[in-house]
Amino acid sequence: MRGATHAKWAAGAVAVALAATACGGGGSGGGGGDGSGIVSSSWGDPQNPLEPANTNEVQGGKILDMVFRGLKRYDPKTGEAKDMIADSIDTKDAQNFTVKIKDDWKFSNGEKVTAKSFVDAWNYGANLKNNQKNAYFFGYIEGYDKVHPETGAASAQTLSGLKVVDDTTFTVKLSQKFSTWPDTLGYPAFAPLPKAFYDDHDAWLKKPVGNGPYAVDSYTKGSKMALRKWDGYPGDDKAQNGGVDMNVYTDNNTAYTDLMAGNLDLVDDVPASQLSNAKNDLGDRYINTPAGIIQTLAFPFYDSKWNKPGMEKVRQGLSMAINREQITEGIFQKTRTPATDWTSPVLGDDGGYKDGLCGDPCKYDAAQAKKLVAEGGGIPGGQLKISYNADTGSHKEWVDAVCNSINKALGNDKACVGNPIGTFADFRSKASKQQLDGAWRSGWQMDYPLIQNFLQPTYYTDAPSNDGKYDSKDFDKLVDQANAQTDKAKAVSTFQDAEKVLAKDMPAIPLWYQNGSAGYSDKVSNVALNQFSVPVYNEIKVN
């Protein structure tokens, strides 16, 4: 399976840091505390039309989370994958699954949600001709290589591993064992679709119809999307407000100003320039909570200079030269937490996170850093360049801080330099085409709360988001063994064994875990971010 693209990781930063003006405002609308008031929230136009299998960035994902429900839903507080439309998902061999769905679900246009609603949607998403960005999420299902080949034309139009049994039952055959596959099914790409999606596709794109607690009322690109509570929603997570107006901002500083002026109820990404003020400005209405996001420095294993014997010591030494505590406090005002593994604390101990798994290589030790770099033969070319995009985000500040820390530890003020690349598009193009020299900023925002999602898409040999082309038979073998485990605890333990291989090879240096930050007005209450750093809109109440 191909994991989520780095485009998703970067989309949040892009939306946060674009510079322009705001369109929107208006504050919460009427209704008092009876559940009929409208919440106003900052937002950014989605990159693509809101097809579930074609949305892989944060802004579009926020809407899908309100308009659709799938077989599973991730608990906003714990991240646990809980049955939503699924009545049961059974398997005896971790490869063949029988899915039974509840019989009382409908789309907001009145159409019944059936097994065929899922199977048709998944076949559409996987099919090469439909050019869906999330097609690879169906890559574990048998027949994917026929409907979406890497090269050439498709030799099939539907996935051979999907079969409709009756209105409430379908079967899935995977191309390999994957015991925790059901836990991936809360990701929006796996949402069901109504017949209207296919019958009049253009009309559906203008006003998407889903089966979630909200329905799209109107959308004006560059201005606002209005979502309203769907009274016929059958789920137990009904909207506690009358709807949400998603107001488009191209500068989150302007959104923050509108929040402080009482013209906006919710800003779901406090700008970096306001982090030091937010607590005083908002008090208890400022949210700073862990999210399933990790920032790393990746290395070019496609470059023989970085992939020769001894270089693992150099990479470990560079990791030990980075004072994570100092940077997360000074630059990020504690909205980041120093990383000690390659996942995220939001997974919890039973989900795969293990504090300190990286061991000594992720601890700041200037003397040992200098020793390891020397033992490994020194930095190739005598200088580490850290590439980053210069057009969005506050990357220059932290890259400079990382380099200053490395230079100080190694006793060489030219050991590390930042390497700005003009635009995000150019930066990503160079990274994906293996054209970067030295390290570069990388990271991962989880698609679903599984340790597998943090490791396999980014470090497995030839995985599509393995931009550094790291290649380890030991790591791959352990990932395969973990996926084949039917006992979740054993699977998690085996994935952690794979992480220990990363600690030895250091294909990417874990830097810090990212928090979600938000602020809200006194006109609303019960505001929280889920583990994807997205507001739990349906639980917000208008006072």
C-alpha positions in Angstrom: 0.0 0.0 0.0 1.1 3.5 -0.7 0.9 5.8 2.3 -0.3 9.4 2.5 1.7 11.8 0.5 3.8 14.6 2.0 1.4 16.9 0.3 -1.0 16.2 3.1 1.6 17.0 5.7 2.4 20.2 4.0 -1.1 21.3 3.3 -1.7 22.5 6.8 1.5 24.6 6.7 0.5 26.0 3.3 -3.0 27.0 4.5 -1.5 28.6 7.6 1.1 30.6 6.0 -0.4 32.0 2.8 -0.4 35.8 2.9 -3.4 37.8 1.8 -6.6 39.0 3.3 -9.7 37.6 4.9 -13.2 37.0 3.5 -15.8 36.1 6.1 -16.3 37.0 9.7 -19.6 37.5 11.2 -19.4 35.6 14.5 -21.9 33.0 15.7 -25.4 33.2 14.5 -28.4 33.4 16.8 -30.0 30.4 18.4 -28.9 30.8 22.0 -28.1 27.5 23.6 -30.8 25.4 22.0 -28.5 23.8 19.4 -29.7 26.0 16.5 -26.9 28.6 16.6 -24.4 28.7 13.7 -20.6 28.5 14.4 -18.2 30.6 12.4 -14.8 29.1 11.8 -11.7 30.0 9.8 -10.9 27.8 6.8 -9.1 27.6 3.5 -10.4 26.5 0.1 -9.8 22.8 -0.5 -7.2 21.9 -3.2 -9.5 19.5 -5.0 -13.2 18.8 -5.4 -14.6 17.2 -2.3 -14.7 13.6 -3.6 -13.6 11.4 -0.6 -11.0 9.5 -2.7 -9.6 12.8 -4.1 -9.1 14.8 -1.0 -5.7 14.4 0.7 -5.2 17.8 2.3 -6.3 19.2 5.6 -8.9 21.8 4.5 -10.9 19.5 2.4 -10.6 16.8 5.0 -12.4 19.0 7.6 -15.4 19.1 5.3 -15.4 15.4 4.6 -15.3 14.8 8.4 -18.5 16.7 8.8 -20.4 15.5 5.6 -19.4 11.8 5.6 -19.4 8.8 7.9 -17.7 5.5 7.0 -17.5 2.0 8.4 -15.3 3.2 11.3 -14.9 6.5 13.1 -11.9 7.6 15.1 -12.8 8.6 18.6 -12.1 12.3 18.9 -10.5 11.9 22.4 -8.7 8.5 22.2 -8.3 8.0 18.4 -9.7 4.4 18.8 -11.2 3.1 15.6 -14.8 2.4 16.6 -17.6 0.9 14.5 -19.8 3.5 12.9 -21.8 2.1 9.9 -20.0 -1.2 10.3 -22.0 -3.8 12.3 -19.1 -6.2 12.2 -15.8 -6.8 10.3 -14.7 -10.4 10.7 -11.7 -12.3 9.5 -10.1 -15.7 10.3 -6.8 -15.2 8.5 -6.1 -11.4 8.4 -6.5 -11.4 4.7 -10.2 -12.3 3.9 -12.8 -10.0 5.6 -16.5 -10.1 5.8 -18.1 -6.7 6.4 -21.7 -6.3 7.7 -23.2 -2.9 7.8 -26.1 -1.5 9.9 -29.4 -1.3 8.1 -30.6 2.1 9.3 -28.2 4.5 7.5 -29.2 6.9 4.7 -27.6 9.7 2.7 -29.0 13.2 3.3 -30.9 12.9 0.0 -32.9 10.0 1.4 -31.0 7.2 -0.5 -30.2 4.1 1.6 -26.6 3.3 2.4 -26.0 -0.3 1.3 -23.0 -2.6 0.8 -23.0 -1.5 -2.8 -22.6 2.1 -1.7 -19.2 1.1 -0.4 -18.1 -1.3 -3.1 -18.9 1.1 -5.9 -17.2 4.0 -4.1 -14.0 2.0 -3.5 -13.9 0.8 -7.1 -14.4 4.3 -8.3 -11.6 5.5 -6.0 -9.1 2.8 -7.2 -9.8 3.1 -10.9 -6.9 4.6 -12.8 -9.2 6.5 -15.2 -10.8 8.5 -12.3 -7.4 9.9 -11.3 -8.2 10.0 -7.6 -5.3 11.2 -5.4 -6.2 8.7 -2.6 -6.4 5.7 -5.0 -3.4 4.1 -3.2 -5.5 3.6 -0.1 -7.1 0.7 -1.9 -3.7 -0.8 -2.8 -4.0 -3.6 -0.3 -7.2 -5.0 -1.9 -6.7 -7.8 -4.4 -6.8 -6.6 -8.0 -5.5 -3.1 -7.4 -2.5 -3.8 -9.7 -5.0 -4.5 -12.5 -7.3 -1.4 -12.1 -4.4 0.9 -11.2 -1.1 -0.3 -12.7 2.0 1.7 -12.1 2.5 1.9 -15.9 0.3 1.2 -18.9 -3.4 0.9 -19.2 -5.7 -0.8 -16.7 -6.7 -4.4 -17.5 -9.7 -4.4 -15.2 -12.3 -1.8 -14.1 -13.2 -3.2 -10.7 -11.2 -4.7 -7.8 -11.4 -8.5 -7.8 -11.1 -8.5 -4.1 -14.5 -6.8 -3.5 -17.8 -8.7 -3.7 -21.3 -7.6 -2.8 -23.1 -10.4 -1.0 -26.4 -8.6 -0.2 -27.6 -5.1 0.8 -25.8 -5.3 4.2 -22.9 -7.5 3.5 -19.7 -7.4 1.3 -16.4 -9.3 1.3 -12.9 -8.0 0.9 -9.8 -10.0 0.0 -6.5 -8.4 0.5 -3.3 -9.1 -1.5 -1.4 -9.8 1.7 -2.1 -10.3 5.4 -2.9 -7.1 7.2 -4.5 -7.8 10.6 -5.2 -4.1 11.5 -6.6 -3.2 8.1 -10.1 -2.6 9.6 -8.7 0.2 11.7 -7.8 2.1 8.5 -11.4 2.3 7.4 -12.2 5.5 9.3 -10.1 7.4 6.7 -12.4 9.5 4.5 -11.3 7.8 1.2 -13.3 4.7 2.4 -16.6 6.6 2.7 -19.7 5.4 0.8 -21.1 7.4 -2.1 -24.8 7.8 -3.2 -26.0 7.0 -6.7 -26.3 10.8 -7.4 -22.5 10.9 -7.3 -22.4 8.9 -10.6 -25.7 9.9 -12.1 -24.9 13.7 -12.2 -21.3 14.0 -11.2 -20.9 17.7 -12.0 -24.0 18.6 -10.0 -22.7 16.5 -7.0 -19.4 18.2 -7.1 -21.1 21.6 -6.8 -23.1 20.5 -3.8 -21.8 17.2 -2.3 -24.3 14.8 -0.8 -23.0 12.6 2.1 -24.3 10.7 5.1 -22.7 12.7 8.0 -24.2 15.0 10.6 -24.0 18.0 8.3 -25.2 18.7 4.7 -23.6 21.3 2.4 -26.0 24.3 2.1 -23.9 26.5 -0.2 -20.3 27.2 -1.2 -18.7 30.3 -2.8 -15.1 29.6 -3.5 -12.8 32.1 -1.9 -15.5 33.2 0.5 -17.5 30.6 2.5 -18.9 27.1 2.7 -22.1 26.9 4.7 -22.9 23.6 6.3 -26.2 22.9 8.2 -27.2 20.3 10.6 -29.0 17.3 9.0 -31.9 16.5 11.2 -32.3 13.1 9.7 -28.8 12.0 10.6 -29.0 8.5 12.2 -25.7 8.4 14.0 -25.1 9.0 17.7 -22.7 11.9 17.1 -25.4 14.3 16.0 -24.5 18.0 15.6 -24.9 20.0 18.8 -25.2 23.3 16.8 -27.3 24.4 13.9 -24.4 24.4 11.4 -21.0 25.7 10.7 -20.0 28.6 8.4 -16.4 27.9 7.1 -15.1 31.3 6.3 -12.1 31.4 3.9 -8.9 33.2 5.1 -5.7 33.3 3.3 -3.8 34.7 6.3 -4.4 33.2 9.7 -3.1 36.4 11.3 -6.2 38.1 9.9 -8.4 35.3 11.2 -6.9 35.7 14.7 -7.6 39.4 14.6 -11.2 38.7 13.7 -11.4 36.2 16.5 -10.2 38.8 19.0 -12.6 41.4 17.5 -15.6 39.1 18.1 -16.2 38.5 14.3 -15.2 34.9 14.3 -15.9 32.0 16.7 -13.0 29.6 16.0 -9.5 29.8 14.6 -8.1 26.3 14.4 -4.5 27.1 13.8 -3.1 30.0 15.9 -0.4 31.8 13.9 3.2 31.4 15.1 3.5 35.1 15.7 0.6 35.0 18.2 1.7 31.9 20.1 3.4 33.9 22.9 0.2 36.0 23.3 -2.5 33.5 22.8 -2.6 32.2 26.4 -3.0 35.8 27.8 -5.4 36.8 25.0 -7.7 33.8 25.3 -7.1 32.1 28.7 -8.9 28.8 28.9 -10.2 29.4 25.3 -6.7 28.7 23.9 -6.1 25.0 23.0 -2.7 23.5 22.8 -2.9 19.7 22.5 -0.9 16.9 20.9 -1.7 15.8 17.4 -0.7 12.9 15.2 2.1 14.9 13.4 5.9 14.4 13.5 8.6 16.6 12.0 11.8 14.9 10.8 15.0 15.5 8.8 15.3 13.1 6.0 18.6 11.9 4.3 19.4 11.0 0.7 20.2 7.3 0.6 20.2 7.6 -3.2 23.4 9.5 -2.8 26.4 7.2 -2.2 28.1 9.8 0.0 25.3 9.4 2.6 24.9 5.6 2.1 28.4 4.3 2.6 29.5 2.3 5.7 29.9 4.6 8.8 27.4 7.2 7.7 24.9 5.8 10.2 27.2 7.1 12.9 27.3 10.5 11.2 23.5 10.7 11.1 23.2 9.5 14.7 25.8 12.1 15.7 23.9 14.9 13.9 20.7 13.8 15.7 22.5 14.0 19.1 23.8 17.5 18.2 20.2 18.9 18.1 19.0 20.5 21.3 15.3 19.7 20.8 14.2 21.0 24.2 15.7 24.4 23.6 14.2 24.7 20.1 10.7 23.6 21.0 10.6 26.1 23.9 12.4 29.0 22.3 11.1 28.8 18.7 7.7 27.0 19.1 6.6 28.2 22.6 6.1 24.6 23.7 3.6 23.9 20.8 6.0 21.1 19.9 7.4 18.2 22.0 10.8 16.7 21.5 10.5 13.4 19.6 11.9 10.2 21.0 10.6 7.8 18.3 9.2 8.0 14.7 5.4 7.9 15.5 3.3 10.1 17.8 2.3 10.1 21.5 -1.4 10.3 20.4 -1.1 6.6 19.5 -0.8 5.7 23.2 1.3 2.9 24.6 -1.1 0.2 23.3 -1.2 1.8 19.8 2.5 1.8 19.2 4.0 4.9 20.7 6.9 4.1 23.1 8.6 7.1 24.8 12.4 6.8 24.4 12.4 4.1 21.8 14.9 6.0 19.7 17.3 5.8 22.7 20.6 7.8 23.0 20.6 8.9 19.3 17.6 11.2 20.1 19.1 12.7 23.2 21.2 15.9 23.1 24.8 15.1 23.9 27.3 17.5 22.2 30.4 15.6 23.2 29.1 12.2 21.9 27.7 13.9 18.8 31.1 15.3 17.9 32.7 11.9 18.5 30.2 9.9 16.4 30.5 12.3 13.4 34.2 12.0 13.5 34.1 8.2 13.8 31.8 8.0 10.8 34.2 9.9 8.6 32.7 13.3 9.0 29.9 15.1 7.2 30.1 14.4 3.4 31.6 17.4 1.7 32.3 19.0 5.1 28.9 20.7 5.4 25.3 19.6 6.0 22.7 21.5 4.0 19.1 21.4 5.3 16.7 22.2 2.5 13.3 23.7 3.1 10.7 25.7 1.2 11.0 29.4 1.8 7.5 30.5 0.7 5.3 29.2 3.5 5.6 28.3 7.1 8.2 29.5 9.6 10.8 27.0 8.5 13.8 29.3 8.3 13.7 30.0 12.1 13.8 26.4 13.2 16.2 25.3 10.5 18.6 28.0 11.5 18.1 27.0 15.1 18.9 23.3 14.3 22.0 24.4 12.4 23.2 26.6 15.2 22.8 23.7 17.6 24.7 21.4 15.3 27.5 23.9 14.7 27.9 24.6 18.4 28.0 20.9 19.3 30.6 20.1 16.5 32.7 23.2 17.2 32.4 24.4 13.6 30.2 27.3 12.6 30.0 26.1 9.0 29.1 22.5 9.7 25.4 23.1 8.9 23.6 25.7 6.8 20.0 26.2 5.7 19.2 25.8 2.1 16.0 27.7 1.2 14.1 26.6 -2.0 11.8 29.2 -3.4 8.4 27.5 -3.4 6.8 24.5 -1.8 6.1 23.1 -5.3 9.7 23.3 -6.3 10.8 21.9 -3.0 8.5 18.9 -3.2 9.4 18.3 -6.8 13.1 18.1 -5.9 12.4 15.8 -2.9 10.2 13.4 -4.9 12.6 13.3 -7.8 15.6 12.6 -5.5 17.3 15.9 -6.5 18.2 17.2 -3.0 21.7 17.2 -1.6 22.0 16.7 2.1 19.1 16.7 4.5 15.6 18.2 4.1 12.6 19.0 6.2 10.2 16.1 6.2 7.3 14.9 8.3 4.1 13.0 8.6 0.5 13.7 9.6 -1.2 10.4 10.3 -4.0 9.2 8.0 -5.3 6.8 10.6 -4.0 6.2 14.2 -1.9 3.1 13.6 1.9 2.7 14.0 1.9 1.1 10.6 0.9 4.4 9.0 3.9 6.2 10.4 6.4 3.6 9.4 5.5 1.7 6.2 4.6 4.6 3.8 7.8 6.5 4.6 10.6 3.9 5.3 9.6 0.7 3.6 11.6 -0.1 0.4 10.2 1.7 -2.6 7.2 3.1 -0.6 6.0 6.1 -2.5 6.6 8.6 0.3 10.1 7.1 0.9 11.7 10.1 -0.8 15.2 9.3 0.6 15.1 5.8 -0.9 16.0 4.1 2.3 16.3 0.4 1.8 16.5 -2.1 4.7 15.7 -5.8 4.4 15.6 -6.0 8.2 13.1 -3.2 8.4 10.9 -4.5 5.6 10.9 -8.0 7.1 9.7 -6.8 10.4 7.0 -4.6 8.9 5.7 -7.6 6.9 5.7 -9.8 10.0 3.9 -7.1 12.0 1.2 -6.8 9.3 0.7 -10.6 9.3 0.1 -10.7 13.1 -3.5 -11.3 14.1 -2.8 -10.3 17.7 -2.6 -6.5 17.9 -0.2 -6.4 20.8 2.2 -8.7 18.9 1.8 -6.6 15.8 2.6 -3.4 17.7 5.6 -5.0 19.4 7.0 -6.1 16.0 6.5 -2.6 14.5 8.5 -1.3 17.4 11.2 -3.8 16.6 11.2 -2.2 13.1 11.7 1.2 14.7 14.8 0.0 16.5 16.2 -0.7 13.0 15.5 3.0 12.2 17.3 4.0 15.4 20.4 2.1 14.2 20.3 3.4 10.6 18.8 6.9 11.2 17.3 7.4 7.7 15.5 10.3 9.2 16.1 12.3 12.4 13.0 12.6 14.6 12.8 16.3 15.7 9.5 16.9 17.4 5.9 16.1 17.7 3.5 18.8 16.6 0.6 20.0 18.7 -2.7 21.3 17.4 -3.4 24.9 18.5 -6.7 26.7 18.4 -8.6 29.6 19.9 -12.3 30.3 20.3 -14.7 33.0 21.3 -16.8 33.2 24.4 -19.9 32.7 22.2 -19.2 29.0 21.9 -18.2 26.2 24.2 -17.3 22.5 24.3 -14.6 23.2 21.7 -11.8 20.6 21.2 -9.4 19.3 18.6 -9.3 15.6 17.7 -6.0 13.7 17.3 -5.7 14.9 13.7 -5.7 18.5 15.1 -9.1 19.1 13.5 -11.9 20.7 15.5 -14.7 18.4 16.6 -17.3 20.6 15.0 -20.4 18.5 15.8 -19.7 18.8 19.5 -19.4 22.6 19.6 -22.3 24.4 21.3 -23.3 28.0 20.7 -23.9 29.7 24.1 
